[in-house]
């Protein structure tokens, strides 16, 4: 069984600014600074933020029964502003998902605003169909909201007219 979930988050910040945060390791640094209580701690196991980078995310106690996961960046497209990563250990793999892939796409709405499209693609054995309801974009939505507010404040303060 294959599935796909998606969520759009509108942000009054230019797409290029948002992409600068999402494209490499900056997003993980922000999570560690501002969002540890929800997402957890992000460590770089291998890589520099490009394709092939492996992160380990250690979740706070009580997070959907998850303790940690490792993900690998499988796509980083600066032209399309798309970043994908796939769980390679722990996390939803422990629930029985064969494939669990995250995708962020930063879409330019106009010169001053953008959309963060978060999506999850997954594959799971048909016998485990009831577990498919565990798939969610909720953490990505919460992450986008917190990071979005941070980027908006930063953008507004750096672009104030005297």
MDTraj code that builds the backbone (N, CA, C; nanometers):
import mdtraj as md
import numpy as np

residues = "UNK UNK UNK UNK UNK UNK UNK UNK UNK UNK UNK UNK UNK UNK UNK UNK UNK UNK UNK UNK UNK UNK UNK UNK UNK UNK UNK UNK UNK UNK UNK UNK UNK UNK UNK UNK UNK UNK UNK UNK UNK UNK UNK UNK UNK UNK UNK UNK UNK UNK UNK UNK UNK UNK UNK UNK UNK UNK UNK UNK UNK UNK UNK UNK UNK UNK UNK UNK UNK UNK UNK UNK UNK UNK UNK UNK UNK UNK UNK UNK UNK UNK UNK UNK UNK UNK UNK UNK UNK UNK UNK UNK UNK UNK UNK UNK UNK UNK UNK UNK UNK UNK UNK UNK UNK UNK UNK UNK UNK UNK UNK UNK UNK UNK UNK UNK UNK UNK UNK UNK UNK UNK UNK UNK UNK UNK UNK UNK UNK UNK UNK UNK UNK UNK UNK UNK UNK UNK UNK UNK UNK UNK UNK UNK UNK UNK UNK UNK UNK UNK UNK UNK UNK UNK UNK UNK UNK UNK UNK UNK UNK UNK".split()
xyz = np.array([
    [0.0845, -0.1174, 0.0000],
    [0.0000, 0.0000, 0.0000],
    [0.0891, 0.1238, 0.0000],
    [0.0550, 0.2177, -0.0859],
    [0.1264, 0.3444, -0.0923],
    [0.0336, 0.4560, -0.0488],
    [0.0923, 0.5599, 0.0089],
    [0.0125, 0.6738, 0.0509],
    [0.0897, 0.8037, 0.0375],
    [0.0156, 0.9128, 0.0413],
    [0.0735, 1.0465, 0.0268],
    [-0.0109, 1.1440, 0.1080],
    [0.0551, 1.2266, 0.1868],
    [-0.0102, 1.3329, 0.2631],
    [0.0620, 1.4629, 0.2311],
    [-0.0112, 1.5742, 0.2327],
    [0.0506, 1.7011, 0.1999],
    [-0.0159, 1.8139, 0.2782],
    [0.0618, 1.9175, 0.3059],
    [0.0100, 2.0342, 0.3768],
    [0.0836, 2.1580, 0.3261],
    [0.0106, 2.2677, 0.3023],
    [0.0699, 2.3940, 0.2594],
    [0.0656, 2.4947, 0.3736],
    [0.1766, 2.5667, 0.3886],
    [0.1862, 2.6707, 0.4910],
    [0.2281, 2.8005, 0.4209],
    [0.1422, 2.9020, 0.4271],
    [0.1696, 3.0317, 0.3655],
    [0.2547, 3.1146, 0.4596],
    [0.3565, 3.1770, 0.4031],
    [0.4509, 3.2536, 0.4833],
    [0.4819, 3.3847, 0.4108],
    [0.4730, 3.4961, 0.4814],
    [0.4991, 3.6277, 0.4226],
    [0.6479, 3.6599, 0.4257],
    [0.7249, 3.5703, 0.3645],
    [0.8695, 3.5846, 0.3512],
    [0.9049, 3.5332, 0.2118],
    [0.9967, 3.5981, 0.1411],
    [1.0332, 3.5520, 0.0071],
    [1.0849, 3.4075, 0.0059],
    [1.0540, 3.3366, -0.1007],
    [1.0908, 3.1949, -0.1130],
    [1.2418, 3.1738, -0.1009],
    [1.3214, 3.2629, -0.1558],
    [1.4674, 3.2475, -0.1497],
    [1.5172, 3.2482, -0.0054],
    [1.4581, 3.3302, 0.0786],
    [1.4963, 3.3383, 0.2196],
    [1.4585, 3.2089, 0.2916],
    [1.3390, 3.1593, 0.2644],
    [1.2924, 3.0348, 0.3272],
    [1.3805, 2.9189, 0.2814],
    [1.4105, 2.9125, 0.1517],
    [1.4914, 2.8042, 0.0983],
    [1.6307, 2.8036, 0.1606],
    [1.6880, 2.9206, 0.1855],
    [1.8198, 2.9271, 0.2500],
    [1.8195, 2.8539, 0.3844],
    [1.7071, 2.8553, 0.4527],
    [1.6961, 2.7866, 0.5818],
    [1.6716, 2.6374, 0.5638],
    [1.5887, 2.5998, 0.4687],
    [1.5475, 2.4604, 0.4527],
    [1.6458, 2.3744, 0.3723],
    [1.7287, 2.4344, 0.2896],
    [1.8088, 2.3593, 0.1933],
    [1.9223, 2.2772, 0.2541],
    [1.9826, 2.3207, 0.3610],
    [2.0986, 2.2516, 0.4163],
    [2.0781, 2.2110, 0.5609],
    [2.1723, 2.2475, 0.6441],
    [2.1681, 2.2095, 0.7857],
    [2.1085, 2.3170, 0.8759],
    [2.0776, 2.4342, 0.8208],
    [2.0255, 2.5446, 0.9018],
    [1.8954, 2.5081, 0.9736],
    [1.8089, 2.4340, 0.9075],
    [1.6818, 2.3947, 0.9681],
    [1.7060, 2.3127, 1.0948],
    [1.7992, 2.2182, 1.0883],
    [1.8320, 2.1371, 1.2058],
    [1.8876, 2.2206, 1.3193],
    [1.9691, 2.3200, 1.2858],
    [2.0240, 2.4092, 1.3883],
    [1.9124, 2.4877, 1.4570],
    [1.8171, 2.5363, 1.3770],
    [1.7038, 2.6097, 1.4349],
    [1.6192, 2.5196, 1.5244],
    [1.5965, 2.3960, 1.4801],
    [1.5199, 2.3007, 1.5627],
    [1.5899, 2.2819, 1.6967],
    [1.7202, 2.2624, 1.6937],
    [1.7946, 2.2420, 1.8180],
    [1.7872, 2.3643, 1.9093],
    [1.7789, 2.4826, 1.8521],
    [1.7713, 2.6051, 1.9314],
    [1.6312, 2.6340, 1.9839],
    [1.5281, 2.6071, 1.9009],
    [1.3950, 2.6581, 1.9315],
    [1.2874, 2.5526, 1.9516],
    [1.3124, 2.4287, 1.9150],
    [1.2027, 2.3356, 1.8991],
    [1.2313, 2.1973, 1.9568],
    [1.3337, 2.1877, 2.0415],
    [1.3739, 2.0574, 2.0961],
    [1.2635, 1.9871, 2.1719],
    [1.1800, 2.0613, 2.2417],
    [1.0760, 1.9987, 2.3236],
    [0.9705, 1.9267, 2.2402],
    [0.9559, 1.9626, 2.1117],
    [0.8568, 1.8977, 2.0262],
    [0.9217, 1.7985, 1.9305],
    [1.0239, 1.8421, 1.8590],
    [1.0880, 1.7569, 1.7585],
    [1.1993, 1.6734, 1.8198],
    [1.2765, 1.7327, 1.9089],
    [1.3877, 1.6612, 1.9694],
    [1.5202, 1.7211, 1.9280],
    [1.6242, 1.6409, 1.9416],
    [1.7610, 1.6835, 1.9123],
    [1.8039, 1.6268, 1.7774],
    [1.8629, 1.7107, 1.6942],
    [1.9095, 1.6678, 1.5625],
    [2.0622, 1.6706, 1.5616],
    [2.1201, 1.5568, 1.5232],
    [2.2657, 1.5455, 1.5128],
    [2.3019, 1.5063, 1.3700],
    [2.4089, 1.5637, 1.3192],
    [2.4596, 1.5246, 1.1883],
    [2.5500, 1.4030, 1.2085],
    [2.5113, 1.2908, 1.1483],
    [2.5911, 1.1685, 1.1554],
    [2.6978, 1.1706, 1.0465],
    [2.6564, 1.2197, 0.9280],
    [2.7469, 1.2218, 0.8138],
    [2.6991, 1.3275, 0.7157],
    [2.7935, 1.4003, 0.6554],
    [2.7583, 1.4911, 0.5481],
    [2.7610, 1.6377, 0.5844],
    [2.7366, 1.7187, 0.4805],
    [2.7451, 1.8637, 0.4933],
    [2.6132, 1.9350, 0.4642],
    [2.5041, 1.8573, 0.4556],
    [2.3736, 1.9167, 0.4284],
    [2.3227, 1.8882, 0.2891],
    [2.4073, 1.8314, 0.2040],
    [2.3656, 1.7957, 0.0688],
    [2.3141, 1.6524, 0.0627],
    [2.2882, 1.6057, -0.0583],
    [2.2422, 1.4684, -0.0781],
    [2.3426, 1.3722, -0.0146],
    [2.2910, 1.2734, 0.0563],
    [2.3753, 1.1762, 0.1249],
    [2.3982, 1.2088, 0.2716],
    [2.3605, 1.3291, 0.3138],
    [2.3739, 1.3660, 0.4550],
    [2.2802, 1.2787, 0.5382],
    [2.3317, 1.2301, 0.6498],
    [2.2514, 1.1479, 0.7405],
    [2.2373, 1.2216, 0.8729],
    [2.1128, 1.2350, 0.9184],
    [2.0820, 1.2966, 1.0466],
    [2.0237, 1.1930, 1.1407],
    [2.0505, 1.2098, 1.2680],
    [1.9843, 1.1309, 1.3716],
    [1.8985, 1.2269, 1.4528],
    [1.7709, 1.1950, 1.4612],
    [1.6771, 1.2762, 1.5391],
    [1.6371, 1.1950, 1.6606],
    [1.6648, 1.2485, 1.7788],
    [1.6253, 1.1844, 1.9039],
    [1.5040, 1.2592, 1.9554],
    [1.3911, 1.1878, 1.9636],
    [1.2647, 1.2503, 1.9998],
    [1.2512, 1.2647, 2.1509],
    [1.1732, 1.3651, 2.1955],
    [1.1450, 1.3786, 2.3384],
    [1.0605, 1.2595, 2.3852],
    [1.0691, 1.2237, 2.5123],
    [0.9887, 1.1125, 2.5645],
    [0.8399, 1.1324, 2.5346],
    [0.7722, 1.0226, 2.4947],
    [0.6287, 1.0251, 2.4705],
    [0.5879, 1.0639, 2.3296],
    [0.6843, 1.0758, 2.2369],
    [0.6530, 1.1149, 2.1003],
    [0.6075, 0.9932, 2.0204],
    [0.4766, 0.9705, 2.0102],
    [0.4199, 0.8627, 1.9303],
    [0.4885, 0.7283, 1.9516],
    [0.5486, 0.7065, 2.0684],
    [0.6177, 0.5812, 2.0931],
    [0.7505, 0.5714, 2.0208],
    [0.7973, 0.6809, 1.9618],
    [0.9249, 0.6821, 1.8901],
    [1.0351, 0.7322, 1.9822],
    [1.1537, 0.6748, 1.9689],
    [1.2659, 0.7260, 2.0465],
    [1.3665, 0.7987, 1.9576],
    [1.3892, 0.7464, 1.8366],
    [1.4835, 0.8104, 1.7459],
    [1.4562, 0.7643, 1.6029],
    [1.5211, 0.8322, 1.5093],
    [1.5233, 0.7853, 1.3709],
    [1.6459, 0.8443, 1.3034],
    [1.6887, 0.7758, 1.1991],
    [1.7939, 0.8300, 1.1136],
    [1.7325, 0.8497, 0.9765],
    [1.7661, 0.9628, 0.9152],
    [1.7170, 0.9920, 0.7817],
    [1.8342, 1.0333, 0.6943],
    [1.8197, 1.0084, 0.5653],
    [1.9212, 1.0475, 0.4682],
    [1.8593, 1.1440, 0.3687],
    [1.9322, 1.2500, 0.3364],
    [1.8857, 1.3441, 0.2347],
    [1.9027, 1.2782, 0.0986],
    [1.7933, 1.2625, 0.0261],
    [1.7960, 1.1949, -0.1032],
    [1.7830, 1.2910, -0.2211],
    [1.7410, 1.4138, -0.1930],
    [1.7269, 1.5124, -0.3000],
    [1.7415, 1.6517, -0.2415],
    [1.8166, 1.7350, -0.3112],
    [1.8283, 1.8766, -0.2757],
    [1.8387, 1.9528, -0.4067],
    [1.7293, 2.0096, -0.4514],
    [1.7199, 2.0748, -0.5811],
    [1.7039, 2.2255, -0.5599],
    [1.8126, 2.2992, -0.5797],
    [1.8090, 2.4441, -0.5590],
    [1.7186, 2.5150, -0.6600],
    [1.7098, 2.4629, -0.7804],
    [1.6281, 2.5273, -0.8830],
    [1.4784, 2.5161, -0.8509],
    [1.4347, 2.3965, -0.8143],
    [1.2938, 2.3738, -0.7802],
    [1.2645, 2.3991, -0.6322],
    [1.3696, 2.4223, -0.5534],
    [1.3594, 2.4418, -0.4079],
    [1.2875, 2.3233, -0.3425],
    [1.3395, 2.2041, -0.3685],
    [1.2841, 2.0808, -0.3153],
    [1.3921, 2.0069, -0.2371],
    [1.3547, 1.9611, -0.1201],
    [1.4443, 1.8780, -0.0395],
    [1.3663, 1.7561, 0.0066],
    [1.4260, 1.6383, -0.0117],
    [1.3632, 1.5136, 0.0303],
    [1.4594, 1.4372, 0.1198],
    [1.4027, 1.3686, 0.2158],
    [1.4808, 1.2777, 0.2985],
    [1.3968, 1.1538, 0.3242],
    [1.4657, 1.0450, 0.3526],
    [1.3985, 0.9176, 0.3745],
    [1.4508, 0.8548, 0.5031],
    [1.3598, 0.7983, 0.5802],
    [1.4000, 0.7310, 0.7036],
    [1.4732, 0.6022, 0.6667],
    [1.5903, 0.5841, 0.7262],
    [1.6676, 0.4626, 0.6998],
    [1.6786, 0.3723, 0.8229],
    [1.6412, 0.4260, 0.9393],
    [1.6490, 0.3472, 1.0622],
    [1.5595, 0.4107, 1.1682],
    [1.4954, 0.3270, 1.2491],
    [1.4122, 0.3765, 1.3584],
    [1.2858, 0.4436, 1.3064],
    [1.2267, 0.5282, 1.3895],
    [1.1091, 0.6042, 1.3494],
    [0.9981, 0.5176, 1.2934],
    [0.9405, 0.5614, 1.1846],
    [0.8278, 0.4910, 1.1236],
    [0.8684, 0.3555, 1.0654],
    [0.9964, 0.3359, 1.0395],
    [1.0449, 0.2037, 0.9957],
    [1.0138, 0.0999, 1.1033],
    [1.0281, 0.1403, 1.2302],
    [1.0005, 0.0485, 1.3420],
    [0.8533, 0.0100, 1.3499],
    [0.7647, 0.0938, 1.2958],
    [0.6213, 0.0629, 1.2935],
    [0.5850, -0.0344, 1.1820],
    [0.6761, -0.0529, 1.0862],
    [0.6501, -0.1439, 0.9753],
    [0.6452, -0.0784, 0.8392],
    [0.6680, 0.0533, 0.8317],
    [0.6702, 0.1199, 0.7022],
    [0.7948, 0.0766, 0.6257],
    [0.7748, 0.0392, 0.4997],
    [0.8877, 0.0011, 0.4151],
    [0.9614, 0.1245, 0.3651],
    [0.8855, 0.2269, 0.3298],
    [0.9403, 0.3544, 0.2850],
    [0.8647, 0.4645, 0.3580],
    [0.9388, 0.5641, 0.4075],
    [0.8767, 0.6811, 0.4689],
    [0.9639, 0.7988, 0.4284],
    [0.9125, 0.8822, 0.3391],
    [0.9895, 0.9897, 0.2786],
    [0.9253, 1.1243, 0.3112],
    [1.0096, 1.2189, 0.3546],
    [0.9662, 1.3563, 0.3807],
    [1.0067, 1.4439, 0.2626],
    [0.9247, 1.5426, 0.2336],
    [0.9576, 1.6346, 0.1245],
    [0.9133, 1.7749, 0.1642],
    [1.0035, 1.8690, 0.1463],
    [0.9709, 2.0107, 0.1616],
    [0.9918, 2.0761, 0.0260],
    [0.8928, 2.1541, -0.0165],
    [0.9081, 2.2331, -0.1377],
    [0.8713, 2.3765, -0.1037],
    [0.9589, 2.4690, -0.1388],
    [0.9358, 2.6107, -0.1133],
    [0.8903, 2.6725, -0.2451],
    [0.7671, 2.7200, -0.2464],
    [0.7048, 2.7710, -0.3685],
    [0.6906, 2.9222, -0.3568],
    [0.7412, 2.9929, -0.4568],
    [0.7284, 3.1383, -0.4573],
    [0.5864, 3.1763, -0.4950],
    [0.5216, 3.2496, -0.4053],
    [0.3849, 3.2962, -0.4341],
    [0.3923, 3.4295, -0.5076],
    [0.4670, 3.5205, -0.4514],
    [0.4998, 3.6473, -0.5156],
    [0.6335, 3.6902, -0.4564],
    [0.6810, 3.8054, -0.4875],
    [0.8124, 3.8478, -0.4409],
    [0.8282, 3.8549, -0.2904],
    [0.7187, 3.8679, -0.2197],
    [0.7247, 3.8864, -0.0747],
    [0.6669, 3.7715, 0.0068],
    [0.6167, 3.6674, -0.0586],
    [0.5598, 3.5561, 0.0175],
    [0.5845, 3.4238, -0.0537],
    [0.5689, 3.3171, 0.0223],
    [0.5949, 3.1835, -0.0298],
    [0.5069, 3.0822, 0.0414],
    [0.5084, 2.9619, -0.0117],
    [0.4349, 2.8502, 0.0472],
    [0.5358, 2.7403, 0.0769],
    [0.5281, 2.6869, 0.1978],
    [0.6072, 2.5692, 0.2312],
    [0.5132, 2.4505, 0.2164],
    [0.5388, 2.3692, 0.1156],
    [0.4582, 2.2489, 0.0943],
    [0.5335, 2.1316, 0.1568],
    [0.4736, 2.0738, 0.2591],
    [0.5309, 1.9587, 0.3287],
    [0.4529, 1.8357, 0.2882],
    [0.5238, 1.7303, 0.2570],
    [0.4520, 1.6084, 0.2222],
    [0.5269, 1.4856, 0.2719],
    [0.4498, 1.3800, 0.2866],
    [0.5010, 1.2501, 0.3282],
    [0.4532, 1.1487, 0.2255],
    [0.5442, 1.0675, 0.1781],
    [0.5101, 0.9534, 0.0932],
    [0.5509, 0.8286, 0.1700],
    [0.4678, 0.7273, 0.1631],
    [0.5022, 0.6056, 0.2359],
    [0.4556, 0.4814, 0.1627],
    [0.5188, 0.3723, 0.1982],
    [0.4786, 0.2400, 0.1507],
    [0.4764, 0.1488, 0.2717],
    [0.3718, 0.0661, 0.2780],
    [0.3570, -0.0272, 0.3887],
    [0.2867, -0.1523, 0.3353],
    [0.3194, -0.2646, 0.3909],
    [0.2563, -0.3901, 0.3502],
    [0.1058, -0.3796, 0.3707],
    [0.0295, -0.4319, 0.2752],
    [-0.1173, -0.4262, 0.2839],
    [-0.1701, -0.4882, 0.4128],
    [-0.0987, -0.5846, 0.4694],
    [-0.1408, -0.6500, 0.5941],
    [-0.1319, -0.5552, 0.7141],
    [-0.0563, -0.4489, 0.6983],
    [-0.0383, -0.3512, 0.8071],
    [-0.1146, -0.2223, 0.7790],
    [-0.2209, -0.2340, 0.7023],
    [-0.2974, -0.1180, 0.6569],
    [-0.3419, -0.0271, 0.7720],
    [-0.3809, -0.0847, 0.8854],
    [-0.4272, -0.0019, 0.9971],
    [-0.3171, 0.0877, 1.0520],
    [-0.1923, 0.0494, 1.0334],
    [-0.0797, 0.1299, 1.0816],
    [-0.0587, 0.2525, 0.9929],
    [-0.1071, 0.2463, 0.8700],
    [-0.0908, 0.3585, 0.7778],
    [-0.1491, 0.4881, 0.8342],
    [-0.2469, 0.4773, 0.9228],
    [-0.3056, 0.5975, 0.9832],
    [-0.2060, 0.6706, 1.0734],
    [-0.0940, 0.6066, 1.1071],
    [0.0113, 0.6712, 1.1869],
    [0.0870, 0.7770, 1.1047],
    [0.0848, 0.7623, 0.9720],
    [0.1534, 0.8587, 0.8856],
    [0.0907, 0.9963, 0.9051],
    [0.1757, 1.0974, 0.9128],
    [0.1245, 1.2309, 0.9424],
    [0.2213, 1.3394, 0.8956],
    [0.1675, 1.4567, 0.8711],
    [0.2497, 1.5742, 0.8439],
    [0.2487, 1.6688, 0.9644],
    [0.1881, 1.6278, 1.0754],
    [0.1691, 1.7173, 1.1915],
    [0.2993, 1.7781, 1.2417],
    [0.4058, 1.6951, 1.2566],
    [0.5320, 1.7510, 1.3060],
    [0.5909, 1.8493, 1.2055],
    [0.5772, 1.8191, 1.0780],
    [0.6265, 1.9105, 0.9751],
    [0.5482, 2.0416, 0.9778],
    [0.4168, 2.0329, 0.9983],
    [0.3330, 2.1528, 1.0064],
    [0.3757, 2.2397, 1.1243],
    [0.3955, 2.1768, 1.2396],
    [0.4372, 2.2510, 1.3583],
    [0.5753, 2.3130, 1.3378],
    [0.6645, 2.2386, 1.2770],
    [0.7984, 2.2882, 1.2464],
    [0.7898, 2.4096, 1.1540],
    [0.7107, 2.3986, 1.0476],
    [0.6954, 2.5103, 0.9538],
    [0.6403, 2.6345, 1.0225],
    [0.5477, 2.6148, 1.1134],
    [0.4881, 2.7290, 1.1838],
    [0.5909, 2.8004, 1.2717],
    [0.6658, 2.7235, 1.3495],
    [0.7655, 2.7840, 1.4391],
    [0.8778, 2.8490, 1.3589],
    [0.9311, 2.7772, 1.2617],
    [1.0386, 2.8318, 1.1791],
    [0.9855, 2.9492, 1.0974],
    [0.8625, 2.9387, 1.0479],
    [0.8019, 3.0476, 0.9722],
    [0.7908, 3.1758, 1.0540],
    [0.7466, 3.1636, 1.1786],
    [0.7363, 3.2818, 1.2660],
    [0.8744, 3.3427, 1.2892],
    [0.9738, 3.2562, 1.3107],
    [1.1111, 3.3027, 1.3307],
    [1.1611, 3.3782, 1.2071],
    [1.1414, 3.3194, 1.0882],
    [1.1869, 3.3836, 0.9650],
    [1.1125, 3.5136, 0.9383],
    [0.9837, 3.5170, 0.9690],
    [0.9037, 3.6386, 0.9495],
    [0.9554, 3.7514, 1.0381],
    [0.9806, 3.7216, 1.1656],
    [1.0341, 3.8236, 1.2568],
    [1.1706, 3.8724, 1.2094],
    [1.2539, 3.7800, 1.1699],
    [1.3882, 3.8134, 1.1222],
    [1.3785, 3.8980, 0.9944],
    [1.2901, 3.8589, 0.9022],
    [1.2718, 3.9318, 0.7764],
    [1.2187, 4.0722, 0.8024],
    [1.1166, 4.0826, 0.8874],
    [1.0565, 4.2131, 0.9188],
    [1.1589, 4.3059, 0.9819],
    [1.2383, 4.2555, 1.0770],
    [1.3339, 4.3419, 1.1468],
    [1.4489, 4.3834, 1.0567],
    [1.4869, 4.3000, 0.9598],
    [1.5993, 4.3359, 0.8719],
    [1.5543, 4.4249, 0.7543],
    [1.4231, 4.4362, 0.7349],
    [1.3716, 4.5147, 0.6227],
    [1.2882, 4.6355, 0.6660],
    [1.3072, 4.6791, 0.7893],
    [1.2343, 4.7990, 0.8372],
    [1.2900, 4.9221, 0.7694],
    [1.1993, 5.0063, 0.7325],
    [1.2381, 5.1350, 0.6720],
    [1.2650, 5.2350, 0.7838],
    [1.3756, 5.3118, 0.7711],
    [1.4079, 5.4111, 0.8775],
    [1.3079, 5.5238, 0.8852],
])
top = md.Topology()
chain = top.add_chain()
for i, resn in enumerate(residues, 1):
    res = top.add_residue(resn, chain, resSeq=i)
    for name in ("N", "CA", "C"):
        top.add_atom(name, md.element.get_by_symbol(name[0]), res)
traj = md.Trajectory(xyz[None], top)
